[in-house]
Amino acid sequence: MARVSMLDPTSPPLPVDASMAERPDSLNGKVLGLLDNHKMNACNLLDDIEQLLSERYEFAEVVRRFKPDVSRPAPSDTLEELIDQCDVVVTAIGD
């Protein structure tokens, strides 16, 4: 008899003490991070977001990173890079 493996694709619930990150007063002079999850059109969406935000704010720098696989979380070194280098990060899922 063949065995069947079942996978649960759901993520665990947020901790009760989870809260939103503090927002900066302004994005001027900040480093913007853009994380592409590797889905179709995510790059285009982030290009548009960067353009729209750049019309309103002057960023010190824009850092772009990409997840290697849409179905997995971003590698910890990629997340650490974004945390270390960026003041704010936007991620996009595309489609």
Summary of the structure (lengths in Angstrom):
residues: 95
radius of gyration: 16.7
end to end distance: 39.6
largest distance: 63.4
contacts: 200
relative contact order: 0.27
helix: 26%
strand: 18%
